[in-house]
Amino acid sequence: MSQNEFDDIMIPTYIINLKHREDRLESVLKEFEGKQEFDCQIIEACEHEKGNIGLWESIRKTVHLAIDNDDDVIIIVEDDHIFTEDYDRDFFIENILASNEQGADILSGGIGGGFRFVVPITENRFWINHFWCTQFMVIYSRFFEQILNADFGPDDTADNFLSQLTANKMVLYPFISVQKDFGYSDITAENNITGNIENYFKAADHTLKKYQKKYRKFVLHQ
């Protein structure tokens, strides 16, 4: 597929937002300004006394809508997502297509750690055994029913649960997405500590950079 053909691609993009979090909605919508490759729709998040359950129900709500819309691939975005300077439309779409061909269920735009094992698939895309953070995920339709049929427990978190639900997960590197620290979290109390989220992403970035260097040295001979 040529770059010119990418001009016509619009990816269904579902942005999860609690109705009263207007600051987050304003922030995330600015991230997508001028990016015509994203067909954005706001999903009103499901409220629950336990934020982890509310997020999971919001993800399930989004998947139901994706099935109704006959979507082959979707992007689920949380409202604390921000693009990094490494985001590039053609690079992103090429990796969505390649990941689909390789049978991925999830392609993450950026993670805050959580992995123990990494396998470089390409210079810029890695298989991981586990991940933290769900602020920007490409989800393929082959995985929809598995999400809907999964038994999510009261103490589960969406990132850990999804990690356990499929072995077919990848992450782009350098990250094209990280989480903005609003100084509070509706999901995890631990993330209410200012700086925690940023540190998680920096640590994951530091580790994956080492893998990328080794890939370049031994595979690409750079």
C-alpha positions as CSV (number, residue, x, y, z in Angstrom):
1,M,0.0,0.0,0.0
2,S,1.4,3.4,-1.0
3,Q,1.5,6.4,1.2
4,N,-1.1,8.1,-1.0
5,E,-3.6,5.3,-0.2
6,F,-3.2,6.0,3.5
7,D,-4.9,9.4,2.9
8,D,-8.2,7.7,2.7
9,I,-7.8,5.6,5.8
10,M,-9.9,6.5,8.9
11,I,-9.6,4.3,11.9
12,P,-12.6,4.0,14.3
13,T,-11.3,5.7,17.5
14,Y,-13.3,5.5,20.7
15,I,-12.3,7.9,23.4
16,I,-13.5,6.9,26.9
17,N,-14.3,9.8,29.2
18,L,-16.2,10.3,32.4
19,K,-18.8,13.0,31.8
20,H,-17.7,15.2,34.6
21,R,-14.0,15.1,33.6
22,E,-14.2,18.0,31.2
23,D,-10.5,18.9,31.6
24,R,-9.5,15.5,30.4
25,L,-11.9,15.6,27.4
26,E,-10.6,19.0,26.3
27,S,-7.0,17.7,26.6
28,V,-7.5,14.5,24.6
29,L,-9.5,16.1,21.9
30,K,-6.7,18.6,21.3
31,E,-4.4,15.6,20.7
32,F,-6.4,14.5,17.7
33,E,-6.8,18.0,16.1
34,G,-5.7,17.8,12.4
35,K,-5.2,14.0,12.5
36,Q,-7.8,13.0,9.9
37,E,-6.7,9.3,10.1
38,F,-8.7,9.0,13.3
39,D,-12.5,8.8,13.2
40,C,-13.1,9.9,16.8
41,Q,-16.2,9.1,18.9
42,I,-16.6,10.0,22.6
43,I,-17.7,7.1,24.8
44,E,-19.3,8.2,28.0
45,A,-17.5,6.1,30.6
46,C,-19.4,3.7,32.9
47,E,-19.3,5.0,36.5
48,H,-18.7,2.6,39.3
49,E,-17.6,2.9,42.9
50,K,-14.6,0.9,41.9
51,G,-12.8,2.7,39.1
52,N,-11.2,-0.5,37.7
53,I,-14.7,-2.0,37.2
54,G,-15.9,1.2,35.6
55,L,-13.0,1.2,33.1
56,W,-13.6,-2.5,32.2
57,E,-17.3,-1.9,31.7
58,S,-16.4,1.1,29.5
59,I,-14.1,-1.1,27.4
60,R,-16.8,-3.7,27.0
61,K,-19.3,-1.0,26.1
62,T,-16.9,0.2,23.4
63,V,-16.4,-3.3,22.0
64,H,-20.1,-3.9,21.8
65,L,-20.4,-0.6,19.8
66,A,-17.5,-1.7,17.5
67,I,-19.3,-5.0,16.8
68,D,-22.5,-3.1,16.0
69,N,-20.5,-0.9,13.6
70,D,-18.9,-3.9,12.0
71,D,-15.4,-2.6,12.8
72,D,-12.4,-4.8,11.8
73,V,-10.0,-2.8,14.0
74,I,-10.5,-0.1,16.5
75,I,-8.5,2.2,18.7
76,I,-9.5,2.5,22.4
77,V,-8.2,5.7,23.9
78,E,-8.4,6.9,27.5
79,D,-8.7,10.6,28.1
80,D,-5.2,11.0,29.6
81,H,-3.6,9.9,26.3
82,I,-1.1,12.3,24.7
83,F,0.9,11.7,21.5
84,T,4.7,11.8,21.6
85,E,6.9,13.5,19.1
86,D,7.5,10.1,17.5
87,Y,3.9,9.8,16.2
88,D,3.8,9.5,12.4
89,R,0.7,8.6,10.5
90,D,2.2,6.4,7.9
91,F,4.5,4.5,10.3
92,F,1.4,3.9,12.6
93,I,-0.8,2.6,9.8
94,E,1.9,0.4,8.4
95,N,2.3,-1.2,11.8
96,I,-1.4,-1.7,12.3
97,L,-1.5,-3.6,9.0
98,A,1.6,-5.6,9.7
99,S,0.5,-6.5,13.2
100,N,-2.8,-7.7,11.8
101,E,-1.1,-10.0,9.4
102,Q,1.0,-11.4,12.2
103,G,-2.1,-12.2,14.3
104,A,-1.9,-9.6,17.0
105,D,-4.9,-9.0,19.2
106,I,-3.6,-5.8,20.8
107,L,-1.1,-3.3,19.5
108,S,-0.2,-0.7,22.2
109,G,1.0,2.8,21.4
110,G,3.0,3.0,24.6
111,I,3.2,1.2,28.0
112,G,4.2,2.0,31.5
113,G,6.1,-1.2,32.1
114,G,4.8,-4.5,33.5
115,F,6.7,-6.8,31.2
116,R,9.4,-9.3,32.0
117,F,10.0,-10.7,28.5
118,V,10.5,-8.9,25.2
119,V,10.9,-10.2,21.7
120,P,11.7,-7.7,18.9
121,I,9.5,-8.4,15.9
122,T,10.9,-5.4,14.0
123,E,13.1,-2.5,14.9
124,N,10.1,-0.6,16.1
125,R,7.6,-3.2,17.3
126,F,8.1,-5.6,20.1
127,W,6.2,-8.6,21.5
128,I,5.7,-8.3,25.2
129,N,4.5,-10.8,27.8
130,H,2.6,-8.2,29.9
131,F,1.9,-4.5,30.0
132,W,0.7,-1.7,32.1
133,C,-1.5,1.2,30.9
134,T,-4.3,1.2,28.4
135,Q,-4.4,4.8,27.3
136,F,-4.0,3.9,23.6
137,M,-4.6,0.4,22.3
138,V,-5.3,-0.9,18.8
139,I,-7.7,-3.8,19.2
140,Y,-8.5,-6.3,16.4
141,S,-11.9,-7.7,15.9
142,R,-10.6,-11.3,16.3
143,F,-10.3,-10.4,20.0
144,F,-13.7,-8.8,20.6
145,E,-15.6,-11.8,21.8
146,Q,-12.8,-12.8,24.1
147,I,-13.1,-9.5,25.8
148,L,-16.8,-9.7,26.1
149,N,-16.8,-13.2,27.5
150,A,-14.0,-12.7,30.0
151,D,-14.7,-13.0,33.7
152,F,-13.4,-9.7,35.1
153,G,-13.0,-9.8,38.9
154,P,-13.6,-7.0,41.4
155,D,-9.8,-6.7,42.1
156,D,-8.7,-7.0,38.5
157,T,-7.2,-4.1,36.5
158,A,-7.8,-3.7,32.8
159,D,-4.2,-3.7,31.8
160,N,-3.2,-6.8,33.8
161,F,-6.4,-8.6,32.8
162,L,-5.9,-7.9,29.1
163,S,-2.3,-9.0,29.4
164,Q,-3.5,-12.4,30.8
165,L,-6.3,-12.7,28.2
166,T,-4.0,-13.0,25.2
167,A,-0.4,-13.8,24.4
168,N,-0.7,-11.9,21.1
169,K,0.2,-8.4,22.2
170,M,2.7,-5.9,20.8
171,V,3.9,-2.4,21.5
172,L,5.3,0.2,19.2
173,Y,8.7,1.7,20.1
174,P,9.6,4.5,20.3
175,F,6.2,5.0,22.1
176,I,3.7,7.1,20.1
177,S,1.5,7.6,23.2
178,V,2.0,8.2,26.9
179,Q,-0.2,9.2,29.7
180,K,-0.7,12.8,30.9
181,D,-0.4,13.2,34.6
182,F,-3.5,15.1,35.8
183,G,-2.4,14.8,39.4
184,Y,-5.2,12.3,40.1
185,S,-6.5,9.0,38.8
186,D,-10.0,7.7,38.6
187,I,-8.8,4.1,38.4
188,T,-5.7,3.4,40.6
189,A,-5.0,5.2,43.9
190,E,-1.3,4.5,43.4
191,N,-1.3,6.8,40.4
192,N,-2.5,9.7,42.4
193,I,1.1,10.2,43.4
194,T,2.4,13.0,41.2
195,G,5.2,11.7,38.9
196,N,4.5,8.0,39.2
197,I,3.0,7.6,35.8
198,E,5.8,9.5,34.1
199,N,8.4,7.4,35.9
200,Y,6.7,4.2,34.8
201,F,6.9,5.2,31.1
202,K,10.5,6.4,31.4
203,A,11.5,3.1,32.9
204,A,9.8,1.1,30.2
205,D,11.3,3.4,27.5
206,H,14.8,2.9,29.0
207,T,14.4,-0.9,28.9
208,L,13.0,-1.1,25.4
209,K,15.7,1.2,24.1
210,K,18.3,-1.4,25.1
211,Y,16.4,-4.1,23.2
212,Q,16.2,-1.9,20.1
213,K,20.0,-1.3,20.3
214,K,20.6,-5.0,20.4
215,Y,18.3,-5.6,17.5
216,R,20.0,-3.0,15.4
217,K,23.4,-4.5,16.3
218,F,22.8,-8.2,15.8
219,V,19.9,-8.2,13.2
220,L,20.4,-5.0,11.2
221,H,24.2,-4.8,11.8
222,Q,24.0,-1.1,12.4
